[in-house]
Amino acid sequence: MLSLKDVSLQKGERNILDHVNLTIKSAEMHSILGMNGTRKTTLAYAIMGLLEYQIQSGQILFDNHNITKLDMTERACLGITLAWQEPARFEGITVYDYLRLAQPSKKKKFYSGIVCKKRGFIKNATCFVN
């Protein structure tokens, strides 16, 4: 489950996201639609944990864990990422392996230390691994 509780994000003096609440339960699929400039991508970047899109208030919960303070790499280890219109191309990685990068472990076992080297990350973090 993904849940945003009273999430706000500012850039300078400008409110970009203002007290956003959203809950997506397991096995549900949602689309966020809107015209250009309606903050869809900003919301996605905040959920992903991009450095420039850190929220000022509120919480982001994933599977009942508060992930608000996790960085993008740590969130990616949980399976949180975007499906881009034009997928990134990585030399030497198969499509199958690329898609597995975002697949969280069914065992949900925490691992700390050098992150998921087999998944292509080389950063200290906490993540789920098989």
C-alpha positions as CSV (number, residue, x, y, z in Angstrom):
1,M,0.0,0.0,0.0
2,L,1.2,3.5,-0.8
3,S,-0.2,6.4,1.3
4,L,0.5,10.1,1.2
5,K,-0.6,11.9,4.3
6,D,-0.9,15.7,4.2
7,V,2.2,16.0,1.8
8,S,3.4,19.5,1.0
9,L,6.3,20.6,-1.2
10,Q,7.5,24.1,-1.8
11,K,10.0,25.6,-4.3
12,G,11.1,28.9,-3.0
13,E,8.0,30.7,-1.8
14,R,5.7,28.8,-4.2
15,N,3.5,25.9,-3.0
16,I,3.9,23.1,-5.5
17,L,2.0,20.4,-3.6
18,D,-0.4,21.6,-0.8
19,H,-1.5,19.0,1.7
20,V,-1.9,16.1,-0.7
21,N,-3.6,13.0,0.6
22,L,-3.7,9.7,-1.4
23,T,-4.1,6.1,-0.6
24,I,-3.4,3.3,-3.1
25,K,-4.1,-0.2,-1.7
26,S,-2.4,-3.4,-2.7
27,A,-3.5,-4.7,-6.1
28,E,-5.1,-1.3,-7.0
29,M,-4.1,0.6,-10.1
30,H,-4.5,4.4,-10.3
31,S,-3.8,7.0,-13.0
32,I,-3.1,10.6,-12.3
33,L,-4.3,12.7,-15.2
34,G,-4.1,16.4,-15.9
35,M,-3.0,19.1,-18.3
36,N,0.6,20.2,-18.5
37,G,1.7,22.0,-15.4
38,T,-0.7,20.4,-13.0
39,R,2.1,18.9,-10.8
40,K,1.7,15.2,-11.9
41,T,5.5,14.7,-12.4
42,T,6.3,16.7,-9.2
43,L,4.1,14.3,-7.2
44,A,5.8,11.3,-8.8
45,Y,9.3,12.7,-8.1
46,A,8.3,13.4,-4.5
47,I,7.1,9.8,-4.1
48,M,10.3,8.5,-5.7
49,G,12.4,10.6,-3.3
50,L,14.4,12.8,-5.8
51,L,16.6,15.1,-3.9
52,E,15.2,18.3,-5.5
53,Y,11.7,17.2,-4.6
54,Q,11.9,16.5,-0.8
55,I,8.6,17.3,0.9
56,Q,8.5,19.9,3.6
57,S,5.7,18.3,5.6
58,G,3.5,15.2,5.7
59,Q,4.4,11.6,5.4
60,I,4.8,9.0,2.6
61,L,4.1,5.4,3.7
62,F,4.8,2.3,1.8
63,D,3.6,-1.1,3.1
64,N,3.0,0.7,6.5
65,H,6.7,1.9,6.7
66,N,7.4,5.6,6.8
67,I,9.7,6.2,3.8
68,T,9.6,10.0,3.9
69,K,13.3,10.2,4.9
70,L,14.6,7.4,2.6
71,D,16.5,8.6,-0.5
72,M,15.8,7.6,-4.1
73,T,18.1,4.5,-4.0
74,E,16.5,3.2,-0.8
75,R,13.0,3.7,-2.3
76,A,14.1,2.0,-5.5
77,C,15.1,-1.1,-3.5
78,L,11.5,-1.2,-2.2
79,G,10.2,-1.2,-5.8
80,I,9.3,2.5,-6.1
81,T,10.2,3.9,-9.5
82,L,8.7,5.4,-12.6
83,A,7.9,3.8,-15.9
84,W,9.3,6.3,-18.3
85,Q,7.8,7.0,-21.8
86,E,11.2,6.3,-23.2
87,P,12.9,3.7,-21.1
88,A,16.5,4.2,-20.1
89,R,18.9,2.0,-22.0
90,F,21.8,0.4,-20.1
91,E,24.6,-1.4,-21.9
92,G,25.0,-5.0,-20.9
93,I,21.7,-5.4,-19.0
94,T,18.8,-7.5,-20.4
95,V,15.2,-6.2,-20.3
96,Y,14.4,-8.9,-17.9
97,D,17.1,-7.9,-15.4
98,Y,16.1,-4.2,-15.8
99,L,12.5,-5.0,-14.9
100,R,13.7,-7.1,-11.9
101,L,15.5,-4.0,-10.5
102,A,12.1,-2.7,-9.2
103,Q,10.8,-6.0,-8.0
104,P,10.7,-6.1,-4.2
105,S,11.4,-9.4,-2.5
106,K,8.5,-11.6,-1.5
107,K,10.4,-12.5,1.7
108,K,10.4,-8.8,2.8
109,K,13.7,-9.3,4.6
110,F,15.6,-6.2,5.5
111,Y,19.3,-5.9,4.4
112,S,21.6,-3.1,5.4
113,G,25.0,-2.3,3.9
114,I,26.1,-2.2,0.4
115,V,22.9,-2.2,-1.5
116,C,21.8,-4.9,-3.8
117,K,25.0,-5.1,-5.9
118,K,23.3,-7.8,-8.0
119,R,20.6,-5.2,-8.7
120,G,23.1,-2.6,-9.8
121,F,23.1,-0.3,-6.8
122,I,26.4,0.4,-5.0
123,K,25.3,2.6,-2.1
124,N,24.7,2.2,1.7
125,A,21.0,1.8,2.3
126,T,18.4,-0.5,3.7
127,C,16.4,-2.5,1.3
128,F,14.5,-5.7,0.7
129,V,16.4,-8.5,-1.0
130,N,15.8,-12.1,-1.9
